[in-house]
Amino acid sequence: MQRRALLKLAALSTIGLAGARATASSTPSIHNKEPITMNDVIIIGGSFAGLAAALQLGRARRKVTVLDTGLPRNRFAGRSHGVLGHDHKPPSDILAEARQQLARYPAIRLLNARADSISGTIDNFSVLTGDGESLGARRLILSYGVVDQMPAVPGFAESWGTSVIPCPYCDGFEVAGQHWGLVWSGPQSMNQVRLFHDWTNSLTVFADGHDIAPDIRADLAGRKVPVVDGRITGIARHGDHNATIKLDTGPDVAVDILFAHPRNKPSANLHETLSLDTVNTPTGLAIKTDERRETSMPGIYAAGDLANPGIPSVTTATWQGAMAGIFAQQSMLV
């Protein structure tokens, strides 16, 4: 317990010092002036979690390489909301600015490459890239995110991120007070119904073939939430948000926005080849980590949607990435 408390205290002091400015005459430097072949940390995935981890490590003057393929999960979204200091900005713009800021840290290397395999153990990991380059590192951070698995419904994938969205915290304010639709995905959808009432009093549930229990239907009726039975056979998008939901039984239904929670899966299988412990969630699986963001394999950390069984967002991905970077650095102290 004492060791854990000291680690947390060290992490807090590190964050507090992050705002301190260097004097005009100071120049950042790396520990070793000689050519270095071994990275302190390799980060696999360079979106919000990966870049946040790289920032902490670069400021600690640790040699870090970030591998990224340039396909962030939220690339379909026109704007990113609820991000302090960047509210309502395109996520691609936020990431581009972050990469520009990281360029001033000489110990950070951003590499447009895919990680094909990982071998080795703590203090001596080896990562083979898709380009055939072999990179070594003492620690690894997995932040390669997840991909949403679009259902085979015409118009669904084309509407994803605009007329069909998953998160009220990300986009609810912009469509507050309008007619929302919710694609039922299981008992957990009832939590969404309760949550949505903070934004709108006009909500329609689409059963989409699910058997909704009578007591839940009675609850929905008491909340004046109609249930439309039948399977969704198509989605026609109109403008930025509006959509018409086509059904195999009954007439089409128009909504101002449709919320859906398709299953997702990790965007790579490195965690499987490493046999890392995972956690099942209603929409997929997440890599299991401890309070220091370390996985079941010593020396490997995980952050972002890949390791978030709760509410995924840019904000949570960023703080998880920062913590993974800090704790990975602290684990290498002598």
C-alpha positions, 0 to 999 in steps of 0.5 A: 500500500505504501508503494502504491501511495508513493506512485500515485503521489509521484504521478500527481507531482509530475502532472503539476509540474507539467505546466511549469515553463522552461526559462528562455535559455533552457534547451530540452535534451535527451539522456544519452547523446550517443546513438540509441537503438533501444526505445524506452517505450513504443506506443502502438496507436497514435490517436488521442490516447497514444499521443497523450502518452507520448507527450508525457514521455517526451517531456520526461525525456524518454525515447519513444516511438509512436506507430500509427496507421492514421485511422482513428475511430472518430474520423467519421465525426465532423466535430468533437464535443466536450473536449476542454479547450477544443470543443466543437473542433474537427477531431482531425484538426485536434490530432494534427495540432497535437502532432505539431506540438510533439515535434518540439520534443527530440525524443519522440518519433512519430512513425506511419507504420503498422505493428505486425507482431510483438515478442520478448518480455519486460525491458526487452520487447521487440516490435516488427512493423508492416514495413519489416522494421524491427524496433526494441523497447523496454516498455509498450503501450497499446492504444490502437483502439477499436473499430465499430462493426456496422450492421448489414443495414443499407445506409447505416454505415453511410450515416454513421457519425452524422445521422446515426451516433452512439454518444449523447455526451458527444453530440446530444447538445446539438440535437437537444429537444428534438425527436430522437430514436434509439436502436434497442441492443439489449437490457442495457438500452434502458439505461440509455432511455433514462439518460436521454431524458436530460436532452429530450422528451421526444424519444422512440425506441426501435426494437429491431427484432429484440424481444423486449420484456413486458415489464420493460415495455410497461416502464417505457410506456409509463415514460411515454416512450413508444416502441416500434417493432420489426427489424430495421431494413434501411436508413435514409439520411437527410442533411446533417442529422435527420434520418428515415428509418425503414422497417420490414413491418409497418410504415417508415419512421422519421427521426431527427437523430438515431442513436445506436450501439453496434458491437466493436472489436479491437482494430488489431489482434496483438492482445490476443497473440500476447494472451492479455486478459480482457473484460467483456462489455455489452458492445465488445471486449476491452483489455484489462488493466490495473490502476496503473494502466498495466495489463496482465503482462508486465511492462505492457500498458493499455489506454483509450477505447481499447482498454475502456470498458466504461464510457469511451470519449476523447477526454477519457482516452486522453487521461488514460494515455497520459497515465499510461505514459507516466506509469510506464516512465515511473516503472523504469526508474532506478 
